[in-house]
Amino acid sequence: MLGILVVAGSAAANPDSGNVAPGPTNVESSPPDSSESPPEPVADHRVLSAVGLAGTYTTLGTWAWFAWYYNKPRREHWTFGGDGWFGDETYAGGADKFGHFWANLTFGRLGTDLLRKGGWGKWSSSAIGSGMTLAFFFMVEVKDGFFYEFSPSDMAGNTVGALLAFAMSNWPELDDALDVRVQWWPSRQFQRHLSANFVEDYSGESYLFAYKPRSLRWVREGDWDVRWLEFVNPVIGFQSRDYKPAPDPMLDGTRDRRQEIFVGLTIDLQAVFDETLGDSRSRAGRWGHNVGHTVTEFVNAPFTTLDVDLASRSPDPVLITP
């Protein structure tokens, strides 16, 4: 589902920064040629882009049904709350809150880009794109109430993510300076039990808030003695390990659950795509740049972050052996 929006929206990853043909150097005007036909009006694809966005959420809803609800027992009564926030005994160690935040930010941004490509205005596309994302995840929480629980903390993550998507779509300076990315490598538990519910492999996920130095003019327009900073992002991140999926005691032994806040440096692959393919003249090169630029806005390649823990905790007792 994310791939559908990436491909559809990648061509609109930055709809205001397309190549503009230079104006004529000769300012003298010439009389119009009456034999020339008037230019064709720009095509209006607003309905088509809106239908495409609705179809994407229909596909996403179908996937969610099979991943989260199909063949799952229903509760006797609809349930509100109970999963907590970021406590060390909460579901997934709180990583799912960052997952909800990231999903709403990502789908809100991509939906907005798709609508912009279809001809919608900046404010209307961002309001619809972010609003549809938030509405979809609200309905997921309502459905969760019949199977798990309606989570206020999940909805908080949804709301903050959708609001940030709206803000980044309308204030380019914020978008230029900040990326929120997920970095994932399948955990050993998930590798043993592959399923469609890969999004809940929280033991393999890290959530990164990356600052992009190339938002500074003196970096992106400087010589290479400072311009190399474009390709390195300082990050602060969060991850939980061995909460969900839980380790298998028979295969993994005793593994303590832990939550970690870390800082570090990561490679800005979006800057790499822009540098290597940004001026490509071939169709394949342009598509490669658009897709790569869009994906790396939201996804960090595994094993590309050098991090140091700022804080770490575990609810499990430390076992002292003689």
C-alpha positions in Angstrom: 0.0 0.0 0.0 2.8 2.4 0.8 4.4 1.4 -2.5 1.2 2.4 -4.4 1.5 5.9 -2.9 5.2 6.1 -3.4 5.0 5.3 -7.1 2.0 7.5 -7.6 3.3 10.4 -5.5 7.0 10.2 -6.4 6.6 12.3 -9.5 5.0 14.9 -7.2 7.6 14.6 -4.4 8.2 18.3 -4.8 5.6 19.7 -7.1 6.8 23.2 -6.9 10.4 22.5 -7.8 10.1 21.2 -11.4 12.5 22.2 -14.0 11.5 25.6 -15.5 12.7 26.4 -19.0 14.8 29.6 -19.0 13.1 32.7 -20.4 14.2 34.3 -23.6 17.2 36.5 -23.5 15.8 38.8 -26.2 13.2 41.1 -24.7 11.8 42.2 -28.0 8.3 41.0 -28.6 7.2 39.7 -32.0 3.6 39.8 -33.3 1.7 36.6 -32.7 1.4 34.2 -35.6 -2.3 33.8 -36.3 -1.7 30.5 -37.9 -0.6 28.9 -34.6 -3.2 27.2 -32.5 -3.6 28.4 -28.9 -1.9 26.3 -26.2 -3.9 23.5 -24.8 -5.2 24.0 -21.3 -3.5 22.1 -18.5 -5.3 18.8 -17.8 -7.3 18.7 -14.6 -6.8 15.3 -12.8 -8.3 16.2 -9.5 -11.1 13.6 -9.7 -8.7 10.9 -10.8 -6.2 11.7 -8.1 -8.9 11.7 -5.4 -10.2 8.3 -6.7 -6.6 7.0 -6.7 -6.2 8.1 -3.1 -9.5 6.5 -2.0 -8.5 3.3 -3.8 -5.3 3.3 -1.9 -7.1 3.5 1.5 -9.5 0.7 0.3 -6.5 -1.5 -0.4 -4.9 -0.5 2.9 -8.1 -1.4 4.8 -8.3 -4.8 3.1 -4.7 -5.5 4.2 -5.4 -4.3 7.7 -8.4 -6.7 8.0 -6.3 -9.7 7.1 -3.3 -8.6 9.2 -5.1 -7.6 12.4 -8.7 -8.9 12.5 -9.2 -12.0 10.4 -9.6 -15.1 12.5 -9.0 -13.1 15.7 -11.3 -13.4 18.7 -13.7 -10.5 19.4 -14.1 -9.0 22.8 -17.4 -9.4 24.5 -17.7 -5.6 24.8 -16.2 -2.7 22.9 -13.2 -1.5 25.0 -11.6 1.9 25.5 -8.1 2.4 26.7 -5.8 0.2 28.7 -2.6 -0.1 26.7 -0.7 2.8 28.3 1.8 5.2 26.8 5.5 4.7 27.2 5.8 2.8 30.4 8.3 0.0 30.5 5.5 -2.6 30.7 3.4 -1.2 27.9 2.6 -2.9 24.6 5.6 -3.0 22.4 7.4 -0.8 24.9 5.7 2.3 23.4 7.2 1.8 19.9 3.8 1.4 18.4 3.0 5.1 19.3 6.0 6.1 17.2 4.7 3.7 14.5 1.3 5.4 14.5 3.0 8.8 14.4 5.2 7.8 11.5 2.4 6.1 9.5 0.1 9.2 9.7 3.0 11.5 8.7 4.0 9.3 5.8 0.6 8.6 4.4 -0.5 12.2 4.9 2.5 13.5 3.0 2.3 11.0 0.2 -1.5 11.5 -0.2 -0.9 15.3 -0.3 1.7 14.9 -3.1 -0.6 12.7 -5.1 -3.4 15.3 -4.9 -1.0 18.1 -5.8 0.0 16.2 -8.9 -3.7 15.9 -9.8 -4.1 19.7 -9.7 -5.4 20.3 -6.1 -4.2 23.4 -4.4 -1.5 23.4 -1.7 -3.8 24.0 1.3 -6.7 21.8 0.0 -4.5 18.9 -0.9 -2.7 18.9 2.5 -6.0 19.2 4.4 -7.5 16.3 2.5 -4.4 14.2 2.4 -3.7 14.5 6.2 -7.4 14.4 7.1 -8.1 11.2 5.2 -5.1 9.6 6.9 -6.3 10.6 10.3 -9.9 9.5 9.6 -8.6 6.1 8.4 -6.6 5.5 11.5 -9.4 6.7 13.7 -11.6 4.0 12.1 -8.8 1.5 12.8 -9.0 2.4 16.5 -12.8 2.1 16.5 -12.4 -1.4 15.0 -9.6 -2.2 17.5 -12.1 -1.6 20.3 -14.0 -4.7 19.3 -10.8 -6.9 19.1 -8.2 -5.2 21.4 -9.0 -1.7 22.7 -9.5 1.8 21.3 -6.2 3.4 22.3 -6.1 7.1 23.2 -2.3 7.0 23.1 -2.4 5.6 19.5 -4.8 8.3 18.5 -2.5 10.9 20.0 0.3 9.5 17.8 -2.0 9.5 14.8 -3.0 13.2 15.4 0.5 14.5 15.9 1.7 12.7 12.8 -1.2 14.1 10.7 -0.6 17.6 12.0 3.1 17.4 11.2 2.3 16.1 7.7 0.1 19.2 7.2 2.7 21.5 8.5 5.6 20.1 6.4 3.4 20.2 3.3 2.8 23.9 3.7 6.1 25.1 5.2 9.0 24.0 3.0 11.6 25.3 5.5 10.4 22.7 8.0 10.4 19.9 5.4 13.9 20.9 4.3 15.3 20.7 7.8 13.5 17.6 9.2 12.9 14.0 8.3 11.1 11.3 10.3 12.2 7.9 9.2 11.8 4.3 10.2 14.8 2.0 10.0 13.9 -1.7 9.9 15.7 -5.0 9.7 13.5 -8.1 10.4 14.0 -9.3 13.9 15.0 -13.0 14.5 11.5 -13.6 15.9 9.8 -12.2 12.8 12.2 -14.2 10.5 11.0 -17.4 12.1 7.3 -16.5 11.8 6.9 -14.5 8.6 3.5 -12.9 8.2 1.6 -10.0 6.5 1.8 -8.1 9.8 5.3 -6.9 9.3 4.5 -3.5 10.6 4.3 -4.8 14.1 7.9 -6.2 14.1 8.8 -3.5 16.6 11.9 -5.4 17.8 13.4 -4.8 14.3 12.4 -1.1 14.0 14.0 2.2 15.0 12.4 5.6 14.7 14.7 8.4 13.7 14.3 12.2 13.8 16.9 13.4 11.4 18.2 17.0 11.0 19.3 17.7 7.4 22.3 20.1 7.3 21.7 20.8 3.6 18.8 23.0 4.6 21.5 25.5 5.4 22.5 27.5 2.3 26.2 27.7 3.3 26.3 23.9 3.3 24.5 23.1 0.0 26.2 26.0 -1.9 29.6 25.7 -0.3 32.7 24.0 -1.4 33.2 20.3 -0.8 35.1 21.0 2.4 31.7 21.8 3.9 29.3 20.4 1.3 30.0 16.8 2.4 27.8 17.6 5.4 24.8 17.2 3.1 25.2 13.5 3.2 25.4 13.1 7.0 22.4 13.7 9.3 22.5 14.0 13.1 19.6 12.0 14.5 17.8 11.3 17.8 15.8 8.1 17.9 13.8 5.6 19.9 13.6 1.8 19.7 12.3 -1.1 21.8 13.7 -4.6 21.8 12.2 -8.0 22.7 8.7 -6.6 23.6 7.0 -7.5 20.3 7.5 -10.0 18.9 8.6 -11.7 22.1 11.6 -13.9 22.0 11.3 -17.7 22.1 12.9 -18.9 25.4 13.7 -22.2 23.8 15.6 -20.7 20.9 16.7 -17.3 22.2 17.3 -18.0 25.9 16.7 -15.3 28.4 16.5 -11.9 26.8 15.6 -8.7 28.7 13.1 -6.3 27.2 14.5 -2.8 26.8 13.6 0.7 25.6 16.3 2.9 24.2 16.7 6.6 23.4 19.8 7.3 21.3 21.6 9.9 19.3 23.9 9.3 16.4 24.7 10.0 12.7 23.2 8.5 9.6 23.7 8.6 5.9 21.2 10.9 4.0 20.4 8.7 1.1 18.0 11.3 -0.2 20.9 13.6 -0.7 22.8 10.8 -2.5 19.9 10.3 -4.9 19.6 14.0 -5.5 23.4 14.4 -6.2 23.7 11.4 -8.5 20.3 11.4 -10.3 18.9 14.8 -9.8 20.1 16.1 -13.1 19.3 12.9 -15.1 17.9 13.5 -18.6 16.8 9.9 -19.2 13.3 8.8 -18.2 14.7 5.9 -16.2 17.0 8.2 -14.4 14.2 10.7 -13.6 12.0 8.0 -12.3 14.8 6.5 -10.3 15.5 9.9 -8.7 11.8 10.5 -7.9 11.2 7.1 -6.4 14.5 7.2 -4.5 14.0 10.7 -3.3 10.5 9.9 -2.0 11.3 6.6 -0.3 14.3 7.9 1.5 12.2 10.8 2.9 10.5 8.3 5.2 12.7 5.1 5.3 16.3 4.8 6.5 18.4 2.0 5.1 19.3 -0.7 7.7 22.8 -0.6 9.1 23.4 3.0 8.1 23.2 4.6 11.6 26.0 4.9 14.1 24.3 5.5 17.4 25.1 5.9 21.1 22.5 5.3 23.8 21.3 8.3 25.8 19.0 6.4 28.0 18.0 2.8 28.3 15.7 0.9 30.7 14.2 -2.6 31.2 11.4 -3.9 33.4 13.0 -7.3 33.6 15.2 -8.1 36.7 18.9 -8.5 36.2 19.9 -12.1 36.8 23.1 -12.5 38.8 24.7 -15.8 38.5 27.4 -17.1 40.8 
